């Protein structure tokens, strides 16, 4: 939802106001995602480490995290001045974020088949 707002959807909402509501939910979701991922990994670590799709998924998560850090360290600091869409660099971060998380989900689904 946050990336869509940066892209200009829901422009009536201020970016920082939306972030105040969504980012705690994102952080809180890690309380569910990390333990379930660890349980999956613990079940058969050698098979997962040999699975290239799993390694691609981990790499995508790393790149998505770096993208988020770069966004928050860069264009997000000036989000109060945005009225509709964010500046071009913020749009690139938002599009990259959407693409990366869709790829992470897709890789996660494909782990079972490779």
N, CA and C of each residue as an Amber inpcrd file, in Angstrom:
protein
   342
   0.8260000  -1.1850000   0.0000000   0.0000000   0.0000000   0.0000000
   0.8740000   1.2540000   0.0000000   1.9580000   1.2050000   0.7300000
   2.8250000   2.3700000   0.8190000   3.4500000   2.6800000  -0.5390000
   3.9130000   1.6400000  -1.2340000   4.5080000   1.8510000  -2.5510000
   3.4850000   2.4430000  -3.5170000   2.2510000   1.9680000  -3.4430000
   1.2120000   2.5210000  -4.3160000   0.9640000   3.9930000  -4.0160000
   1.0390000   4.3670000  -2.7350000   0.8670000   5.7790000  -2.3820000
   2.0050000   6.6100000  -2.9640000   3.2330000   6.1250000  -2.8860000
   4.3770000   6.8430000  -3.4590000   4.1970000   7.0050000  -4.9670000
   3.5750000   6.0130000  -5.5940000   3.3310000   6.0800000  -7.0370000
   2.1910000   7.0230000  -7.4060000   1.4750000   7.5560000  -6.4090000
   0.4510000   8.5520000  -6.6810000  -0.9630000   8.1270000  -6.3630000
  -1.1860000   6.8530000  -6.0460000  -2.5260000   6.4110000  -5.6710000
  -2.8520000   6.9070000  -4.2700000  -4.0840000   7.2760000  -4.0460000
  -4.4900000   7.7640000  -2.7290000  -3.7600000   9.0260000  -2.3310000
  -3.5600000   9.9100000  -3.3010000  -2.7570000  11.1140000  -3.0580000
  -3.3610000  12.0270000  -1.9970000  -4.6210000  11.7940000  -1.6040000
  -5.2240000  12.6090000  -0.5410000  -4.5450000  12.3570000   0.8000000
  -3.9510000  11.1820000   0.9480000  -3.2500000  10.8420000   2.1900000
  -1.8190000  11.3510000   2.1230000  -1.3820000  11.9920000   3.1570000
   0.0110000  12.4260000   3.2380000   0.8880000  11.1860000   3.4070000
   2.0260000  11.1890000   2.7540000   2.9160000  10.0320000   2.7570000
   3.3730000   9.7010000   4.1730000   3.7790000  10.6900000   4.9160000
   4.2920000  10.4290000   6.2700000   3.1700000   9.9610000   7.2010000
   1.9560000  10.4680000   6.9980000   0.8290000  10.0170000   7.8190000
   0.5220000   8.5470000   7.5380000   0.5440000   8.1630000   6.2720000
   0.3160000   6.7680000   5.9250000   1.4320000   5.8880000   6.4800000
   2.6520000   6.3700000   6.4100000   3.7900000   5.6130000   6.9390000
   3.6360000   5.3820000   8.4440000   3.1430000   6.3840000   9.1620000
   2.9520000   6.2240000  10.6130000   1.9790000   5.0910000  10.9180000
   1.0270000   4.8440000  10.0190000   0.0550000   3.7740000  10.2420000
   0.5310000   2.4220000   9.7150000   1.2150000   2.4120000   8.5660000
   1.5710000   1.1440000   7.9310000   2.8840000   0.5480000   8.4150000
   3.8740000   1.3750000   8.6840000   5.1860000   0.8330000   9.0360000
   5.1820000   0.0230000  10.3330000   4.4150000   0.4040000  11.3650000
   4.3520000  -0.4690000  12.5480000   3.7520000  -1.8430000  12.2200000
   2.7890000  -1.8940000  11.3220000   2.2170000  -3.1790000  10.9110000
   3.2580000  -4.0010000  10.1660000   4.0480000  -3.3400000   9.3330000
   5.1060000  -4.0430000   8.6000000   6.1340000  -4.6190000   9.5610000
   6.5350000  -3.8160000  10.5170000   7.5090000  -4.2900000  11.5030000
   6.9070000  -5.4230000  12.3450000   5.6590000  -5.2730000  12.7190000
   4.9980000  -6.2970000  13.5170000   4.8340000  -7.6080000  12.7670000
   4.6760000  -7.5140000  11.4660000   4.5210000  -8.7430000  10.6760000
   5.7770000  -9.5990000  10.7210000   6.9060000  -8.9810000  11.0020000
   8.1440000  -9.7510000  11.1210000   8.0760000 -10.7350000  12.2900000
   7.2250000 -10.4340000  13.2800000   7.0500000 -11.3540000  14.4030000
   6.4090000 -12.6660000  13.9600000   5.7410000 -12.6440000  12.8020000
   5.1460000 -13.8620000  12.2550000   6.0050000 -14.4720000  11.1530000
   6.5480000 -13.6190000  10.2970000   7.2630000 -14.0880000   9.1100000
   8.5950000 -14.7390000   9.4720000   9.3600000 -14.1050000  10.3220000
  10.6910000 -14.6300000  10.6480000  10.6040000 -15.9970000  11.3350000
   9.7900000 -16.1720000  12.3670000   9.7280000 -17.5090000  12.9950000
   9.2300000 -18.5980000  12.0420000   8.2430000 -18.2970000  11.2010000
   7.7500000 -19.3240000  10.2840000   8.8160000 -19.6790000   9.2490000
   9.5610000 -18.6730000   8.7890000  10.6560000 -18.9430000   7.8560000
  11.7380000 -19.7840000   8.5000000  12.0450000 -19.4860000   9.7570000
  13.0510000 -20.2790000  10.4720000  12.5820000 -21.7110000  10.6850000
  11.3070000 -21.8960000  10.9970000  10.7750000 -23.2510000  11.1680000
  10.8450000 -24.0300000   9.8590000  10.5340000 -23.3740000   8.7540000
  10.6550000 -24.0260000   7.4510000  12.0980000 -24.4240000   7.1940000
  13.0150000 -23.5310000   7.5000000  14.4290000 -23.7950000   7.2650000
  14.9420000 -24.9280000   8.1470000  14.5620000 -24.9190000   9.4170000
  15.0260000 -25.9350000  10.3630000  14.5420000 -27.3310000   9.9710000
  13.3950000 -27.4110000   9.3100000  12.8330000 -28.7110000   8.9320000
  13.7720000 -29.4900000   8.0120000  14.4550000 -28.7950000   7.0850000
  15.3690000 -29.4810000   6.1680000  16.3710000 -28.4740000   5.6050000
  17.3230000 -28.0250000   6.4210000  18.2330000 -26.9700000   5.9870000
  19.1200000 -27.3540000   4.8080000  19.5870000 -28.5870000   4.7560000
  20.4840000 -28.9830000   3.6670000  19.7680000 -28.9560000   2.3160000
  18.5330000 -29.4090000   2.3050000  17.7650000 -29.3910000   1.0490000
  17.5040000 -27.9540000   0.6080000  17.1810000 -27.0860000   1.5530000
  16.9120000 -25.6890000   1.1920000  18.1760000 -24.9810000   0.7200000
  19.2940000 -25.2300000   1.3590000  20.5410000 -24.5950000   0.9340000
  20.9920000 -25.0890000  -0.4380000  20.5580000 -26.2770000  -0.8200000
  20.8780000 -26.8090000  -2.1450000  19.8800000 -26.3350000  -3.2060000
  18.7910000 -25.7310000  -2.7690000  17.7350000 -25.2730000  -3.6810000
  18.0650000 -23.8590000  -4.1740000  18.3150000 -23.7210000  -5.4570000
  18.6980000 -22.4140000  -6.0200000  17.5830000 -21.3860000  -5.8850000
  16.3440000 -21.8220000  -5.9730000  15.2280000 -20.8850000  -5.8520000
  15.1890000 -20.2950000  -4.4460000  15.4860000 -21.1010000  -3.4450000
  15.5460000 -20.6020000  -2.0710000  16.6380000 -19.5460000  -1.9330000
  17.7890000 -19.8130000  -2.5240000  18.8910000 -18.8490000  -2.4590000
  18.5420000 -17.5680000  -3.2160000  17.8420000 -17.7000000  -4.3310000
  17.3780000 -16.5150000  -5.0700000  16.4150000 -15.7150000  -4.1960000
  15.5170000 -16.4140000  -3.5110000  14.5670000 -15.7260000  -2.6280000
  15.2980000 -14.9430000  -1.5380000  16.2940000 -15.5620000  -0.9140000
  17.0600000 -14.8600000   0.1160000  17.7670000 -13.6360000  -0.4630000
  18.3190000 -13.7710000  -1.6630000  18.9730000 -12.6410000  -2.3230000
  17.9930000 -11.5170000  -2.6310000  16.7930000 -11.8790000  -3.0830000
  15.7670000 -10.8760000  -3.3670000  15.3450000 -10.1360000  -2.0940000
  15.2250000 -10.8750000  -0.9900000  14.8710000 -10.2380000   0.2840000
  15.9650000  -9.2580000   0.6960000  17.2080000  -9.6450000   0.5110000
  18.3240000  -8.7520000   0.8290000  18.2660000  -7.4810000  -0.0210000
  18.0560000  -7.6290000  -1.3140000  17.9840000  -6.4660000  -2.2030000
  16.7770000  -5.5980000  -1.8430000  15.6410000  -6.2130000  -1.4990000
  14.4620000  -5.4500000  -1.0940000  14.7410000  -4.6500000   0.1860000
  15.4560000  -5.2490000   1.1160000  15.8200000  -4.5340000   2.3360000
  16.7450000  -3.3620000   2.0670000  17.7160000  -3.5610000   1.1910000
  18.6280000  -2.4720000   0.8210000  17.8560000  -1.3580000   0.1240000
  16.9250000  -1.7310000  -0.7360000  16.0990000  -0.7370000  -1.4180000
  15.2870000   0.0850000  -0.4120000  14.7040000  -0.5820000   0.5820000
  13.9220000   0.1210000   1.6050000  14.8050000   1.0680000   2.4150000
  15.9880000   0.5960000   2.7900000  16.9070000   1.4630000   3.5360000
  17.3200000   2.6800000   2.7050000  17.6060000   2.4520000   1.4280000
  17.9920000   3.5610000   0.5490000  16.8440000   4.5500000   0.3780000
  15.6180000   4.0420000   0.2840000  14.4560000   4.9200000   0.1650000
  14.2910000   5.7840000   1.4100000  14.3860000   5.1600000   2.5760000
  14.1880000   5.9020000   3.8200000  15.3430000   6.8510000   4.1160000
  16.5290000   6.5190000   3.6630000  17.6770000   7.4060000   3.8700000
  17.7180000   8.5310000   2.8420000  17.0310000   8.3520000   1.7230000
  17.0790000   9.3320000   0.6400000  15.7840000  10.0980000   0.4630000
  14.9710000   9.7090000  -0.5260000  13.8010000  10.5070000  -0.8890000
  12.7490000  10.6340000   0.2110000  12.6200000   9.6510000   1.0820000
  11.5860000   9.7130000   2.1130000  11.7950000  10.8730000   3.0890000
  13.0300000  11.2930000   3.2500000  13.3010000  12.4020000   4.1850000
  12.6030000  13.6860000   3.7560000  12.2510000  13.8040000   2.4730000
  11.5900000  15.0100000   1.9580000  10.1310000  14.7440000   1.5960000
   9.5500000  13.6940000   2.1580000   8.1910000  13.2850000   1.7990000
   7.1380000  14.3120000   2.1840000   7.4190000  15.1640000   3.1610000
   6.4450000  16.1890000   3.5510000   6.1470000  17.1440000   2.4040000
   7.0660000  17.3090000   1.4870000   6.8870000  18.2490000   0.3780000
   6.1440000  17.6240000  -0.8030000   5.8960000  16.3090000  -0.7880000
   5.2170000  15.6620000  -1.9050000   3.7230000  15.9440000  -1.8340000
   3.1390000  16.2850000  -2.9610000   1.6950000  16.5040000  -2.9730000
   0.9700000  15.3310000  -3.6320000   1.4010000  14.9080000  -4.7830000
   0.7940000  13.7680000  -5.4670000   1.7550000  12.6040000  -5.4480000
   2.3730000  12.3760000  -6.5840000   3.4030000  11.3430000  -6.6710000
   4.6820000  11.8290000  -6.0220000   5.5140000  10.8810000  -5.6840000
   6.8340000  11.2400000  -5.1860000   7.7160000  11.6690000  -6.3440000
   8.9120000  12.1340000  -6.0640000   9.8490000  12.4980000  -7.1300000
  10.2850000  11.2470000  -7.8960000  10.8860000  11.4170000  -9.0740000
  11.2640000  10.2490000  -9.8920000  12.0940000   9.2020000  -9.1540000
  13.0190000   9.6150000  -8.3230000  13.8410000   8.6310000  -7.6040000
  12.9770000   7.8240000  -6.6360000  11.9770000   8.4350000  -6.0310000
  11.0730000   7.7140000  -5.1290000  10.2060000   6.7370000  -5.9240000
   9.8020000   7.1330000  -7.1290000   9.0170000   6.2320000  -7.9790000
   9.8120000   4.9950000  -8.3490000  11.0980000   5.1760000  -8.6230000
  11.9530000   4.0360000  -8.9500000  12.0300000   3.0880000  -7.7540000
  12.2070000   3.6490000  -6.5590000  12.2530000   2.8130000  -5.3500000
  10.9370000   2.0600000  -5.1610000   9.8100000   2.7370000  -5.3680000
   8.4980000   2.1100000  -5.1700000   8.2710000   0.9930000  -6.1900000
   8.5830000   1.2520000  -7.4540000   8.4100000   0.2250000  -8.4820000
   9.3400000  -0.9600000  -8.2250000  10.5710000  -0.6700000  -7.8400000
  11.5170000  -1.7320000  -7.5280000  11.0360000  -2.5460000  -6.3330000
  10.5010000  -1.8780000  -5.3200000   9.9880000  -2.5670000  -4.1440000
   8.8440000  -3.5090000  -4.5120000   7.8920000  -3.0130000  -5.2870000
   6.7760000  -3.8650000  -5.7100000   7.2720000  -5.0720000  -6.4980000
   8.1670000  -4.8400000  -7.4370000   8.6930000  -5.9340000  -8.2560000
   9.4550000  -6.9490000  -7.4060000  10.2680000  -6.4490000  -6.4690000
  11.0550000  -7.3540000  -5.6310000  10.1730000  -8.2220000  -4.7380000
   9.1570000  -7.6270000  -4.1150000   8.3180000  -8.4140000  -3.2090000
   7.4410000  -9.3950000  -3.9690000   7.0190000  -9.0370000  -5.1800000
   6.2920000 -10.0040000  -6.0100000   7.2240000 -11.1580000  -6.3770000
   8.4800000 -10.8470000  -6.6790000   9.4590000 -11.8880000  -7.0040000
   9.7520000 -12.7660000  -5.7870000   9.8240000 -12.1770000  -4.5990000
  10.0540000 -12.9520000  -3.3680000   8.9080000 -13.9450000  -3.1590000
   7.6810000 -13.4730000  -3.3150000   6.5140000 -14.3450000  -3.1440000
   6.5230000 -15.4550000  -4.1870000   6.8250000 -15.0980000  -5.4240000
   6.8720000 -16.0890000  -6.4960000   7.9570000 -17.1290000  -6.2250000
   9.1340000 -16.6810000  -5.8210000  10.2150000 -17.6180000  -5.5000000
   9.8230000 -18.5240000  -4.3500000   9.1570000 -17.9680000  -3.3650000
   8.7090000 -18.7800000  -2.2270000   7.7670000 -19.8860000  -2.6620000
   6.8790000 -19.5680000  -3.5860000   5.9420000 -20.5770000  -4.0860000
   6.6690000 -21.6390000  -4.9240000   7.7490000 -21.2220000  -5.6150000
   8.4490000 -22.1440000  -6.5100000   9.4440000 -23.0600000  -5.8020000
   9.7530000 -22.7620000  -4.5470000  10.7170000 -23.5870000  -3.8110000
  10.3220000 -25.0550000  -3.8300000   9.0600000 -25.3260000  -3.6910000
   8.5890000 -26.7200000  -3.6240000   8.7780000 -27.4860000  -4.9310000
   8.9300000 -26.7730000  -6.0310000   8.9800000 -27.4230000  -7.3350000
  10.3930000 -27.5900000  -7.8810000  11.3750000 -27.0640000  -7.1900000
  12.7600000 -27.1500000  -7.6790000  13.6760000 -27.7890000  -6.6650000
